[in-house]
Amino acid sequence: MFKALRGRCKVATVGAENPTSSNACHTADNHYVACPDRPGIAKGTFDFAAIENVVKVIKSTGCRIVYFESVHLWNCFILMRLGKDYVRVTTLHDVVPHDGSKSVLLCQKLQCRLSDYVVIKSAEFTNDARRLYNLPSERLLTLGVWRDWPTCDFRVGDGSFLFFGRMRKYKGLSTMKRIIDSCPHAHFTVMGAPDKESKPLLDDLQGLPNTEVVGREVNDCEMRNAFQNASWVLLPYESASQSGVIIDAYKYGKPVVAFDVGAVSSQVKDGVTGFLVPAGDISAFVDAVEKAASMDEAAYAAFSHAAYEFGSERYSAEELCEDFARQLNIMLADKGGFDGAI
């Protein structure tokens, strides 16, 4: 979004030092600071001198809106230090924390309480946001998920199915095993780092003759190659808010097969950008995988182009930046208008 907004208004970013993302910008308006790698309590969490440095950097930008793209314990300290001289905006990517994490919910509640506005990524979670965080309608906004949108070369791929992301139980790892066993003639790639709970489930996939497992964090180049080389992306999730994996699939023109959970139905046009399967119906999911595997080149090309175009219209930063700036301008209506965000 920084790239899309730059030139339209004053905008700066503050993020963790030594960014690994290839999308990280390096201009005079991009500031990188020392901070803990993880959002929970860890070494450095209570380094208040470092927190003060972040506040100092934010103030040096001259921006009056501070937009927090994630939830982090440090953000709570920063929000308190900034005070009401700034318009403070928090983003909730998962309104209802996965796995019912009480610590995540507590941190999100605190960050929301300290913010002037809270942004959610799907209107389907409006009632949950009001209930869980005691948010009045005037403090709650909906802004879609966005990505930089590349030009797509529409590679057909190698016919394989990709299961990608942080490996967590709620993402259907046990279901994935049943899907793979039911489709012996299809090839699957499972890629992502597991947590402690998910590692035994991921280990069960190791050694399957039709499955390649990459059980670790991957860099941007490896991620890009994985999506480009696959033909389809699978999401047998038990629960979800919106899925960033679907957006990444669309970026590379890859259709998806997904269970209809959470707000996933708003992201998949069944029979157009992929197949939407009734939640928990493994037999129907297997049928969809087999249908995808047997699809001819012309039919696949139609799905691929539809996925890319639908994704571009819904999730491209260039498409969404005007609405983003408009909503931020509303927040500053009583402070003289929009002049930047972090």
SULKAKA-V264822 format. One record per run of one state. SS is the DSSP state (H for helix, E for strand, - for the rest). FROM is the first residue (numbers start at 1). LEN is the number of residues. If there is no record, write none. Layout:
BEGIN
ss->SS from->FROM len->LEN
ss->SS from->FROM len->LEN
END
This chain:
BEGIN
ss->- from->1 len->1
ss->H from->2 len->4
ss->E from->6 len->1
ss->- from->7 len->2
ss->E from->9 len->1
ss->- from->10 len->3
ss->E from->13 len->4
ss->- from->17 len->13
ss->E from->30 len->4
ss->- from->34 len->14
ss->H from->48 len->13
ss->- from->61 len->4
ss->E from->65 len->4
ss->- from->69 len->4
ss->H from->73 len->13
ss->- from->86 len->1
ss->E from->87 len->6
ss->- from->93 len->5
ss->H from->98 len->3
ss->- from->101 len->1
ss->H from->102 len->12
ss->- from->114 len->3
ss->E from->117 len->4
ss->- from->121 len->2
ss->H from->123 len->11
ss->- from->134 len->3
ss->H from->137 len->3
ss->E from->140 len->3
ss->- from->143 len->4
ss->E from->147 len->1
ss->- from->148 len->13
ss->E from->161 len->4
ss->- from->165 len->2
ss->E from->167 len->1
ss->- from->168 len->1
ss->H from->169 len->3
ss->- from->172 len->1
ss->H from->173 len->10
ss->- from->183 len->5
ss->E from->188 len->4
ss->- from->192 len->2
ss->E from->194 len->1
ss->- from->195 len->1
ss->H from->196 len->8
ss->- from->204 len->7
ss->E from->211 len->4
ss->- from->215 len->5
ss->H from->220 len->10
ss->- from->230 len->2
ss->E from->232 len->4
ss->- from->236 len->8
ss->H from->244 len->8
ss->- from->252 len->3
ss->E from->255 len->6
ss->- from->261 len->3
ss->H from->264 len->3
ss->- from->267 len->3
ss->E from->270 len->1
ss->- from->271 len->3
ss->E from->274 len->5
ss->- from->279 len->3
ss->H from->282 len->12
ss->- from->294 len->3
ss->H from->297 len->19
ss->E from->316 len->1
ss->H from->317 len->15
ss->- from->332 len->1
ss->H from->333 len->3
ss->- from->336 len->7
END
